[in-house]
Amino acid sequence: MVEKLGTGPADYTPELNNDLVAEGDSVEGEVVTGATHSAEAFKTCAQQLVDAAK
């Protein structure tokens, strides 16, 4: 993924995690360029975790 898109899980996962923590129960953080599918999957899982926590 890094070779083709210039980004990989080690790059975008911390950014997605930080966005989730900063936004609280909103998982509408920006999609990471080059990791659209992964970012959308992260948002889906994060929303399920937030809902379960409530």
mmCIF file as Biopython writes it, N, C-alpha, C and O atoms, coordinates in Angstrom:
data_model
#
loop_
_atom_site.group_PDB
_atom_site.id
_atom_site.type_symbol
_atom_site.label_atom_id
_atom_site.label_alt_id
_atom_site.label_comp_id
_atom_site.label_asym_id
_atom_site.label_entity_id
_atom_site.label_seq_id
_atom_site.pdbx_PDB_ins_code
_atom_site.Cartn_x
_atom_site.Cartn_y
_atom_site.Cartn_z
_atom_site.occupancy
_atom_site.B_iso_or_equiv
_atom_site.auth_seq_id
_atom_site.auth_asym_id
_atom_site.pdbx_PDB_model_num
ATOM 1   N N  . MET A ? 1  ? 0.818   -1.184 0.000  1.0 0.0 1  A 1 
ATOM 2   C CA . MET A ? 1  ? 0.000   0.000  0.000  1.0 0.0 1  A 1 
ATOM 3   C C  . MET A ? 1  ? 0.866   1.253  0.000  1.0 0.0 1  A 1 
ATOM 4   O O  . MET A ? 1  ? 0.575   2.213  -0.714 1.0 0.0 1  A 1 
ATOM 5   N N  . VAL A ? 2  ? 1.902   1.246  0.778  1.0 0.0 2  A 1 
ATOM 6   C CA . VAL A ? 2  ? 2.790   2.410  0.848  1.0 0.0 2  A 1 
ATOM 7   C C  . VAL A ? 2  ? 3.431   2.672  -0.512 1.0 0.0 2  A 1 
ATOM 8   O O  . VAL A ? 2  ? 3.523   3.819  -0.950 1.0 0.0 2  A 1 
ATOM 9   N N  . GLU A ? 3  ? 3.869   1.612  -1.174 1.0 0.0 3  A 1 
ATOM 10  C CA . GLU A ? 3  ? 4.534   1.774  -2.470 1.0 0.0 3  A 1 
ATOM 11  C C  . GLU A ? 3  ? 3.602   2.359  -3.523 1.0 0.0 3  A 1 
ATOM 12  O O  . GLU A ? 3  ? 4.029   3.172  -4.343 1.0 0.0 3  A 1 
ATOM 13  N N  . LYS A ? 4  ? 2.328   1.954  -3.510 1.0 0.0 4  A 1 
ATOM 14  C CA . LYS A ? 4  ? 1.393   2.408  -4.538 1.0 0.0 4  A 1 
ATOM 15  C C  . LYS A ? 4  ? 0.683   3.706  -4.177 1.0 0.0 4  A 1 
ATOM 16  O O  . LYS A ? 4  ? 0.429   4.535  -5.051 1.0 0.0 4  A 1 
ATOM 17  N N  . LEU A ? 5  ? 0.359   3.893  -2.895 1.0 0.0 5  A 1 
ATOM 18  C CA . LEU A ? 5  ? -0.448  5.042  -2.494 1.0 0.0 5  A 1 
ATOM 19  C C  . LEU A ? 5  ? 0.305   6.082  -1.681 1.0 0.0 5  A 1 
ATOM 20  O O  . LEU A ? 5  ? -0.178  7.198  -1.492 1.0 0.0 5  A 1 
ATOM 21  N N  . GLY A ? 6  ? 1.483   5.718  -1.205 1.0 0.0 6  A 1 
ATOM 22  C CA . GLY A ? 6  ? 2.262   6.664  -0.423 1.0 0.0 6  A 1 
ATOM 23  C C  . GLY A ? 6  ? 1.854   6.741  1.039  1.0 0.0 6  A 1 
ATOM 24  O O  . GLY A ? 6  ? 2.359   7.581  1.784  1.0 0.0 6  A 1 
ATOM 25  N N  . THR A ? 7  ? 0.960   5.883  1.445  1.0 0.0 7  A 1 
ATOM 26  C CA . THR A ? 7  ? 0.540   5.834  2.844  1.0 0.0 7  A 1 
ATOM 27  C C  . THR A ? 7  ? 0.224   4.392  3.210  1.0 0.0 7  A 1 
ATOM 28  O O  . THR A ? 7  ? -0.006  3.554  2.339  1.0 0.0 7  A 1 
ATOM 29  N N  . GLY A ? 8  ? 0.216   4.117  4.488  1.0 0.0 8  A 1 
ATOM 30  C CA . GLY A ? 8  ? -0.091  2.774  4.961  1.0 0.0 8  A 1 
ATOM 31  C C  . GLY A ? 8  ? -0.690  2.844  6.343  1.0 0.0 8  A 1 
ATOM 32  O O  . GLY A ? 8  ? -0.788  3.926  6.922  1.0 0.0 8  A 1 
ATOM 33  N N  . PRO A ? 9  ? -1.094  1.702  6.885  1.0 0.0 9  A 1 
ATOM 34  C CA . PRO A ? 9  ? -1.731  1.675  8.198  1.0 0.0 9  A 1 
ATOM 35  C C  . PRO A ? 9  ? -0.915  2.357  9.292  1.0 0.0 9  A 1 
ATOM 36  O O  . PRO A ? 9  ? -1.483  2.993  10.180 1.0 0.0 9  A 1 
ATOM 37  N N  . ALA A ? 10 ? 0.378   2.236  9.241  1.0 0.0 10 A 1 
ATOM 38  C CA . ALA A ? 10 ? 1.215   2.878  10.268 1.0 0.0 10 A 1 
ATOM 39  C C  . ALA A ? 10 ? 1.131   4.399  10.183 1.0 0.0 10 A 1 
ATOM 40  O O  . ALA A ? 10 ? 1.368   5.097  11.169 1.0 0.0 10 A 1 
ATOM 41  N N  . ASP A ? 11 ? 0.795   4.904  9.006  1.0 0.0 11 A 1 
ATOM 42  C CA . ASP A ? 11 ? 0.674   6.354  8.807  1.0 0.0 11 A 1 
ATOM 43  C C  . ASP A ? 11 ? -0.712  6.871  9.183  1.0 0.0 11 A 1 
ATOM 44  O O  . ASP A ? 11 ? -0.837  7.845  9.925  1.0 0.0 11 A 1 
ATOM 45  N N  . TYR A ? 12 ? -1.755  6.213  8.667  1.0 0.0 12 A 1 
ATOM 46  C CA . TYR A ? 12 ? -3.094  6.774  8.842  1.0 0.0 12 A 1 
ATOM 47  C C  . TYR A ? 12 ? -3.813  6.337  10.108 1.0 0.0 12 A 1 
ATOM 48  O O  . TYR A ? 12 ? -4.705  7.052  10.566 1.0 0.0 12 A 1 
ATOM 49  N N  . THR A ? 13 ? -3.468  5.197  10.695 1.0 0.0 13 A 1 
ATOM 50  C CA . THR A ? 13 ? -4.179  4.749  11.898 1.0 0.0 13 A 1 
ATOM 51  C C  . THR A ? 13 ? -4.020  5.721  13.060 1.0 0.0 13 A 1 
ATOM 52  O O  . THR A ? 13 ? -5.021  6.046  13.699 1.0 0.0 13 A 1 
ATOM 53  N N  . PRO A ? 14 ? -2.820  6.200  13.370 1.0 0.0 14 A 1 
ATOM 54  C CA . PRO A ? 14 ? -2.711  7.190  14.467 1.0 0.0 14 A 1 
ATOM 55  C C  . PRO A ? 14 ? -3.523  8.456  14.190 1.0 0.0 14 A 1 
ATOM 56  O O  . PRO A ? 14 ? -4.123  9.025  15.103 1.0 0.0 14 A 1 
ATOM 57  N N  . GLU A ? 15 ? -3.539  8.893  12.937 1.0 0.0 15 A 1 
ATOM 58  C CA . GLU A ? 15 ? -4.310  10.089 12.590 1.0 0.0 15 A 1 
ATOM 59  C C  . GLU A ? 15 ? -5.813  9.858  12.802 1.0 0.0 15 A 1 
ATOM 60  O O  . GLU A ? 15 ? -6.510  10.723 13.333 1.0 0.0 15 A 1 
ATOM 61  N N  . LEU A ? 16 ? -6.299  8.699  12.388 1.0 0.0 16 A 1 
ATOM 62  C CA . LEU A ? 16 ? -7.714  8.369  12.599 1.0 0.0 16 A 1 
ATOM 63  C C  . LEU A ? 16 ? -8.038  8.261  14.088 1.0 0.0 16 A 1 
ATOM 64  O O  . LEU A ? 16 ? -9.076  8.746  14.538 1.0 0.0 16 A 1 
ATOM 65  N N  . ASN A ? 17 ? -7.152  7.629  14.846 1.0 0.0 17 A 1 
ATOM 66  C CA . ASN A ? 17 ? -7.359  7.517  16.297 1.0 0.0 17 A 1 
ATOM 67  C C  . ASN A ? 17 ? -7.413  8.894  16.958 1.0 0.0 17 A 1 
ATOM 68  O O  . ASN A ? 17 ? -8.283  9.158  17.788 1.0 0.0 17 A 1 
ATOM 69  N N  . ASN A ? 18 ? -6.481  9.762  16.584 1.0 0.0 18 A 1 
ATOM 70  C CA . ASN A ? 18 ? -6.451  11.111 17.158 1.0 0.0 18 A 1 
ATOM 71  C C  . ASN A ? 18 ? -7.721  11.881 16.831 1.0 0.0 18 A 1 
ATOM 72  O O  . ASN A ? 18 ? -8.259  12.583 17.687 1.0 0.0 18 A 1 
ATOM 73  N N  . ASP A ? 19 ? -8.206  11.754 15.592 1.0 0.0 19 A 1 
ATOM 74  C CA . ASP A ? 19 ? -9.443  12.421 15.206 1.0 0.0 19 A 1 
ATOM 75  C C  . ASP A ? 19 ? -10.621 11.931 16.043 1.0 0.0 19 A 1 
ATOM 76  O O  . ASP A ? 19 ? -11.446 12.727 16.489 1.0 0.0 19 A 1 
ATOM 77  N N  . LEU A ? 20 ? -10.694 10.623 16.251 1.0 0.0 20 A 1 
ATOM 78  C CA . LEU A ? 20 ? -11.790 10.058 17.039 1.0 0.0 20 A 1 
ATOM 79  C C  . LEU A ? 20 ? -11.749 10.573 18.474 1.0 0.0 20 A 1 
ATOM 80  O O  . LEU A ? 20 ? -12.781 10.959 19.022 1.0 0.0 20 A 1 
ATOM 81  N N  . VAL A ? 21 ? -10.583 10.581 19.079 1.0 0.0 21 A 1 
ATOM 82  C CA . VAL A ? 21 ? -10.446 11.058 20.458 1.0 0.0 21 A 1 
ATOM 83  C C  . VAL A ? 21 ? -10.787 12.547 20.539 1.0 0.0 21 A 1 
ATOM 84  O O  . VAL A ? 21 ? -11.473 12.978 21.466 1.0 0.0 21 A 1 
ATOM 85  N N  . ALA A ? 22 ? -10.320 13.316 19.590 1.0 0.0 22 A 1 
ATOM 86  C CA . ALA A ? 22 ? -10.553 14.763 19.604 1.0 0.0 22 A 1 
ATOM 87  C C  . ALA A ? 22 ? -12.023 15.114 19.408 1.0 0.0 22 A 1 
ATOM 88  O O  . ALA A ? 22 ? -12.504 16.109 19.949 1.0 0.0 22 A 1 
ATOM 89  N N  . GLU A ? 23 ? -12.736 14.298 18.634 1.0 0.0 23 A 1 
ATOM 90  C CA . GLU A ? 23 ? -14.127 14.604 18.322 1.0 0.0 23 A 1 
ATOM 91  C C  . GLU A ? 23 ? -15.118 13.932 19.266 1.0 0.0 23 A 1 
ATOM 92  O O  . GLU A ? 23 ? -16.326 14.124 19.127 1.0 0.0 23 A 1 
ATOM 93  N N  . GLY A ? 24 ? -14.635 13.164 20.204 1.0 0.0 24 A 1 
ATOM 94  C CA . GLY A ? 24 ? -15.539 12.509 21.152 1.0 0.0 24 A 1 
ATOM 95  C C  . GLY A ? 24 ? -16.382 11.450 20.481 1.0 0.0 24 A 1 
ATOM 96  O O  . GLY A ? 24 ? -15.852 10.522 19.869 1.0 0.0 24 A 1 
ATOM 97  N N  . ASP A ? 25 ? -17.708 11.585 20.593 1.0 0.0 25 A 1 
ATOM 98  C CA . ASP A ? 25 ? -18.560 10.530 20.053 1.0 0.0 25 A 1 
ATOM 99  C C  . ASP A ? 25 ? -18.911 10.725 18.583 1.0 0.0 25 A 1 
ATOM 100 O O  . ASP A ? 25 ? -19.743 9.999  18.039 1.0 0.0 25 A 1 
ATOM 101 N N  . SER A ? 26 ? -18.285 11.692 17.947 1.0 0.0 26 A 1 
ATOM 102 C CA . SER A ? 26 ? -18.483 11.896 16.514 1.0 0.0 26 A 1 
ATOM 103 C C  . SER A ? 26 ? -17.349 11.219 15.772 1.0 0.0 26 A 1 
ATOM 104 O O  . SER A ? 26 ? -16.178 11.423 16.093 1.0 0.0 26 A 1 
ATOM 105 N N  . VAL A ? 27 ? -17.687 10.429 14.798 1.0 0.0 27 A 1 
ATOM 106 C CA . VAL A ? 27 ? -16.647 9.754  14.018 1.0 0.0 27 A 1 
ATOM 107 C C  . VAL A ? 27 ? -16.641 10.272 12.579 1.0 0.0 27 A 1 
ATOM 108 O O  . VAL A ? 27 ? -16.390 9.528  11.632 1.0 0.0 27 A 1 
ATOM 109 N N  . GLU A ? 28 ? -16.921 11.542 12.447 1.0 0.0 28 A 1 
ATOM 110 C CA . GLU A ? 28 ? -16.983 12.152 11.127 1.0 0.0 28 A 1 
ATOM 111 C C  . GLU A ? 28 ? -15.662 12.771 10.704 1.0 0.0 28 A 1 
ATOM 112 O O  . GLU A ? 28 ? -15.645 13.653 9.846  1.0 0.0 28 A 1 
ATOM 113 N N  . GLY A ? 29 ? -14.564 12.330 11.281 1.0 0.0 29 A 1 
ATOM 114 C CA . GLY A ? 29 ? -13.257 12.882 10.938 1.0 0.0 29 A 1 
ATOM 115 C C  . GLY A ? 29 ? -12.972 12.804 9.452  1.0 0.0 29 A 1 
ATOM 116 O O  . GLY A ? 29 ? -13.622 12.053 8.724  1.0 0.0 29 A 1 
ATOM 117 N N  . GLU A ? 30 ? -12.014 13.569 9.012  1.0 0.0 30 A 1 
ATOM 118 C CA . GLU A ? 30 ? -11.687 13.603 7.598  1.0 0.0 30 A 1 
ATOM 119 C C  . GLU A ? 30 ? -11.086 12.280 7.146  1.0 0.0 30 A 1 
ATOM 120 O O  . GLU A ? 30 ? -10.392 11.601 7.902  1.0 0.0 30 A 1 
ATOM 121 N N  . VAL A ? 31 ? -11.365 11.938 5.915  1.0 0.0 31 A 1 
ATOM 122 C CA . VAL A ? 31 ? -10.797 10.735 5.321  1.0 0.0 31 A 1 
ATOM 123 C C  . VAL A ? 31 ? -9.343  11.018 4.977  1.0 0.0 31 A 1 
ATOM 124 O O  . VAL A ? 31 ? -9.009  12.093 4.478  1.0 0.0 31 A 1 
ATOM 125 N N  . VAL A ? 32 ? -8.491  10.055 5.245  1.0 0.0 32 A 1 
ATOM 126 C CA . VAL A ? 32 ? -7.065  10.208 4.977  1.0 0.0 32 A 1 
ATOM 127 C C  . VAL A ? 32 ? -6.818  9.955  3.496  1.0 0.0 32 A 1 
ATOM 128 O O  . VAL A ? 32 ? -7.218  8.920  2.964  1.0 0.0 32 A 1 
ATOM 129 N N  . THR A ? 33 ? -6.163  10.893 2.835  1.0 0.0 33 A 1 
ATOM 130 C CA . THR A ? 33 ? -5.869  10.752 1.414  1.0 0.0 33 A 1 
ATOM 131 C C  . THR A ? 33 ? -5.071  9.480  1.163  1.0 0.0 33 A 1 
ATOM 132 O O  . THR A ? 33 ? -4.060  9.230  1.819  1.0 0.0 33 A 1 
ATOM 133 N N  . GLY A ? 34 ? -5.528  8.688  0.218  1.0 0.0 34 A 1 
ATOM 134 C CA . GLY A ? 34 ? -4.859  7.441  -0.128 1.0 0.0 34 A 1 
ATOM 135 C C  . GLY A ? 34 ? -5.340  6.258  0.677  1.0 0.0 34 A 1 
ATOM 136 O O  . GLY A ? 34 ? -4.938  5.125  0.412  1.0 0.0 34 A 1 
ATOM 137 N N  . ALA A ? 35 ? -6.193  6.500  1.655  1.0 0.0 35 A 1 
ATOM 138 C CA . ALA A ? 35 ? -6.682  5.411  2.499  1.0 0.0 35 A 1 
ATOM 139 C C  . ALA A ? 35 ? -8.197  5.533  2.689  1.0 0.0 35 A 1 
ATOM 140 O O  . ALA A ? 35 ? -8.714  5.299  3.781  1.0 0.0 35 A 1 
ATOM 141 N N  . THR A ? 36 ? -8.897  5.901  1.619  1.0 0.0 36 A 1 
ATOM 142 C CA . THR A ? 36 ? -10.329 6.149  1.705  1.0 0.0 36 A 1 
ATOM 143 C C  . THR A ? 36 ? -11.089 4.945  2.234  1.0 0.0 36 A 1 
ATOM 144 O O  . THR A ? 36 ? -11.879 5.076  3.169  1.0 0.0 36 A 1 
ATOM 145 N N  . HIS A ? 37 ? -10.863 3.783  1.654  1.0 0.0 37 A 1 
ATOM 146 C CA . HIS A ? 37 ? -11.575 2.577  2.082  1.0 0.0 37 A 1 
ATOM 147 C C  . HIS A ? 37 ? -11.255 2.238  3.537  1.0 0.0 37 A 1 
ATOM 148 O O  . HIS A ? 37 ? -12.152 1.918  4.317  1.0 0.0 37 A 1 
ATOM 149 N N  . SER A ? 38 ? -9.993  2.307  3.892  1.0 0.0 38 A 1 
ATOM 150 C CA . SER A ? 38 ? -9.580  2.005  5.263  1.0 0.0 38 A 1 
ATOM 151 C C  . SER A ? 38 ? -10.164 3.013  6.249  1.0 0.0 38 A 1 
ATOM 152 O O  . SER A ? 38 ? -10.591 2.638  7.341  1.0 0.0 38 A 1 
ATOM 153 N N  . ALA A ? 39 ? -10.184 4.282  5.871  1.0 0.0 39 A 1 
ATOM 154 C CA . ALA A ? 39 ? -10.736 5.309  6.747  1.0 0.0 39 A 1 
ATOM 155 C C  . ALA A ? 39 ? -12.237 5.103  6.945  1.0 0.0 39 A 1 
ATOM 156 O O  . ALA A ? 39 ? -12.742 5.273  8.055  1.0 0.0 39 A 1 
ATOM 157 N N  . GLU A ? 40 ? -12.944 4.743  5.892  1.0 0.0 40 A 1 
ATOM 158 C CA . GLU A ? 40 ? -14.381 4.491  6.008  1.0 0.0 40 A 1 
ATOM 159 C C  . GLU A ? 40 ? -14.644 3.264  6.884  1.0 0.0 40 A 1 
ATOM 160 O O  . GLU A ? 40 ? -15.580 3.263  7.683  1.0 0.0 40 A 1 
ATOM 161 N N  . ALA A ? 41 ? -13.835 2.235  6.742  1.0 0.0 41 A 1 
ATOM 162 C CA . ALA A ? 41 ? -13.976 1.045  7.589  1.0 0.0 41 A 1 
ATOM 163 C C  . ALA A ? 41 ? -13.695 1.398  9.047  1.0 0.0 41 A 1 
ATOM 164 O O  . ALA A ? 41 ? -14.386 0.918  9.945  1.0 0.0 41 A 1 
ATOM 165 N N  . PHE A ? 42 ? -12.690 2.229  9.287  1.0 0.0 42 A 1 
ATOM 166 C CA . PHE A ? 42 ? -12.376 2.667  10.641 1.0 0.0 42 A 1 
ATOM 167 C C  . PHE A ? 42 ? -13.557 3.415  11.237 1.0 0.0 42 A 1 
ATOM 168 O O  . PHE A ? 42 ? -13.924 3.182  12.389 1.0 0.0 42 A 1 
ATOM 169 N N  . LYS A ? 43 ? -14.159 4.321  10.452 1.0 0.0 43 A 1 
ATOM 170 C CA . LYS A ? 43 ? -15.297 5.099  10.953 1.0 0.0 43 A 1 
ATOM 171 C C  . LYS A ? 43 ? -16.471 4.199  11.305 1.0 0.0 43 A 1 
ATOM 172 O O  . LYS A ? 43 ? -17.154 4.430  12.303 1.0 0.0 43 A 1 
ATOM 173 N N  . THR A ? 44 ? -16.710 3.178  10.494 1.0 0.0 44 A 1 
ATOM 174 C CA . THR A ? 44 ? -17.798 2.238  10.770 1.0 0.0 44 A 1 
ATOM 175 C C  . THR A ? 44 ? -17.552 1.508  12.086 1.0 0.0 44 A 1 
ATOM 176 O O  . THR A ? 44 ? -18.447 1.405  12.924 1.0 0.0 44 A 1 
ATOM 177 N N  . CYS A ? 45 ? -16.345 1.006  12.259 1.0 0.0 45 A 1 
ATOM 178 C CA . CYS A ? 45 ? -16.002 0.290  13.506 1.0 0.0 45 A 1 
ATOM 179 C C  . CYS A ? 45 ? -16.032 1.240  14.706 1.0 0.0 45 A 1 
ATOM 180 O O  . CYS A ? 45 ? -16.508 0.871  15.780 1.0 0.0 45 A 1 
ATOM 181 N N  . ALA A ? 46 ? -15.529 2.445  14.526 1.0 0.0 46 A 1 
ATOM 182 C CA . ALA A ? 46 ? -15.523 3.412  15.625 1.0 0.0 46 A 1 
ATOM 183 C C  . ALA A ? 46 ? -16.940 3.758  16.041 1.0 0.0 46 A 1 
ATOM 184 O O  . ALA A ? 46 ? -17.222 3.879  17.233 1.0 0.0 46 A 1 
ATOM 185 N N  . GLN A ? 47 ? -17.846 3.922  15.067 1.0 0.0 47 A 1 
ATOM 186 C CA . GLN A ? 47 ? -19.224 4.233  15.399 1.0 0.0 47 A 1 
ATOM 187 C C  . GLN A ? 47 ? -19.874 3.100  16.170 1.0 0.0 47 A 1 
ATOM 188 O O  . GLN A ? 47 ? -20.642 3.345  17.101 1.0 0.0 47 A 1 
ATOM 189 N N  . GLN A ? 48 ? -19.579 1.870  15.800 1.0 0.0 48 A 1 
ATOM 190 C CA . GLN A ? 48 ? -20.108 0.716  16.534 1.0 0.0 48 A 1 
ATOM 191 C C  . GLN A ? 48 ? -19.590 0.703  17.961 1.0 0.0 48 A 1 
ATOM 192 O O  . GLN A ? 48 ? -20.338 0.379  18.883 1.0 0.0 48 A 1 
ATOM 193 N N  . LEU A ? 49 ? -18.326 1.048  18.162 1.0 0.0 49 A 1 
ATOM 194 C CA . LEU A ? 49 ? -17.762 1.109  19.522 1.0 0.0 49 A 1 
ATOM 195 C C  . LEU A ? 49 ? -18.407 2.211  20.345 1.0 0.0 49 A 1 
ATOM 196 O O  . LEU A ? 49 ? -18.724 2.011  21.517 1.0 0.0 49 A 1 
ATOM 197 N N  . VAL A ? 50 ? -18.605 3.379  19.732 1.0 0.0 50 A 1 
ATOM 198 C CA . VAL A ? 50 ? -19.243 4.487  20.436 1.0 0.0 50 A 1 
ATOM 199 C C  . VAL A ? 50 ? -20.657 4.103  20.828 1.0 0.0 50 A 1 
ATOM 200 O O  . VAL A ? 50 ? -21.074 4.339  21.962 1.0 0.0 50 A 1 
ATOM 201 N N  . ASP A ? 51 ? -21.400 3.512  19.898 1.0 0.0 51 A 1 
ATOM 202 C CA . ASP A ? 51 ? -22.780 3.100  20.179 1.0 0.0 51 A 1 
ATOM 203 C C  . ASP A ? 51 ? -22.836 2.064  21.291 1.0 0.0 51 A 1 
ATOM 204 O O  . ASP A ? 51 ? -23.706 2.128  22.160 1.0 0.0 51 A 1 
ATOM 205 N N  . ALA A ? 52 ? -21.921 1.120  21.265 1.0 0.0 52 A 1 
ATOM 206 C CA . ALA A ? 52 ? -21.886 0.078  22.301 1.0 0.0 52 A 1 
ATOM 207 C C  . ALA A ? 52 ? -21.541 0.662  23.667 1.0 0.0 52 A 1 
ATOM 208 O O  . ALA A ? 52 ? -22.034 0.190  24.692 1.0 0.0 52 A 1 
ATOM 209 N N  . ALA A ? 53 ? -20.704 1.675  23.681 1.0 0.0 53 A 1 
ATOM 210 C CA . ALA A ? 53 ? -20.312 2.313  24.945 1.0 0.0 53 A 1 
ATOM 211 C C  . ALA A ? 53 ? -21.464 3.081  25.584 1.0 0.0 53 A 1 
ATOM 212 O O  . ALA A ? 53 ? -21.526 3.232  26.804 1.0 0.0 53 A 1 
ATOM 213 N N  . LYS A ? 54 ? -22.368 3.561  24.747 1.0 0.0 54 A 1 
ATOM 214 C CA . LYS A ? 54 ? -23.513 4.316  25.258 1.0 0.0 54 A 1 
ATOM 215 C C  . LYS A ? 54 ? -24.474 3.369  25.912 1.0 0.0 54 A 1 
ATOM 216 O O  . LYS A ? 54 ? -25.514 3.795  26.413 1.0 0.0 54 A 1 
#
